[in-house]
Amino acid sequence: MLHKSLQSSRWGQMSLYEQMANIGSEYERAKRWKEKGSEKLFWGAVDRMLELLDMTIDDKRWHNHRLKELCRLREMVLDELLDEDTRMTDFSKYFMQFSWIAR
């Protein structure tokens, strides 16, 4: 567990916007490290992003119409970050909207 302090209570107190903004920060780090060719830092950011996304998916507050979108987001973000041949959707704008709202 990379985010031990968040798991206990803080993550569950954050709004969906705050959770998604934090996930987006790790997504941006992963993208940046991939572009710079730093495999170790890339995988660290991917691991942190997935952990935060999984904690959001596990958050019972979002077990409604949002759950399907969160699970699909996890799949699509991984496809984009791990696919070497095809440039898929860039989720920067998607996550940036959550950062603006969370502020």
N, C-alpha and C positions, 0 to 999 in steps of 0.2 A: 504494500500500500504506500503510494507516494505522497498522498495528501491526507495523512492521519488526522491532523487537526481539523480538517474540513469535514471529514466523515462523521465525527462524533456529534456535532450539533450545528455548526455554522452553515454548512451546505444546505441543510434542511430548512434553515431560516431565510435563505436567500430567495428572492423572487426568480421566476423563470428567466427574466431578462438578465439578472445578475449572473445566474448560472451559465446562460448561453454566452454572455460576454466573456466570462472566464474561459470557457471552452474555446471561444474564438481567439483568445490571446495565445493559447497553446497551439492552435491551428496555424496562426501566423508565424509563430516560432518554428514550427515544423517546416512550413513552406520556405522560410528564409534559410534554414540550415540545409534543406535539400538543394536549394539553388546554389549555396556556397560549397556544396559537396562534403559537408561534415556529417558523415553517417552516424557517428556516436551521438552527437547532439540532436540530429534529426530523430533518431529512434527514441531518445529521451523525451522529446517534445510530443511525439506520437503517443508514447505510453501515458504521459500525463494527460493528454487530451482525451484519450480513450477512457482513462479512469474517471475523469470528471464527467464525461458523457454517460458512462455507465451509472455513475451515482445519480445523475439526472434522470436517466431511464428508470432507475430503481425507486425514485422519489414517488411515493403513492399519490401525491397531489397531482401528478401529471398522468395518472392512469385513466385517461379519458380520451378524447379525440386527439390529444397531443402525442400520445404514446406511439402511435403508428408513424407519425412524422419524425419523432426522435429516433426511432429504430431505423427508419429509412435514411435519415441524415447520417447516422453512424456508418451505414453501408456505403453511401455515396462519397463521404469524405475520405474514407479509406481507399475507395476506388481511385479517387483523384490523386491522393498523396502517394499511392504505391504503384500506379500505372506509369511505366516509363515510355510507352509508345504513343499513347493518345493523350492529348490535353483535354481533360474533361472540365466540367464546370468549376469555376473558381468561386469558393465560398466566402471570399473576403467581404464582399458587399453584404451578403446575408448576415454574417456575424457582426459587421460594423453597425447595422441597425440596432442590434441588441445593446451594443456598447453605448450608443447615443441615448437610448431609452433608459438604460440603467443609471446613467449620470443624472 
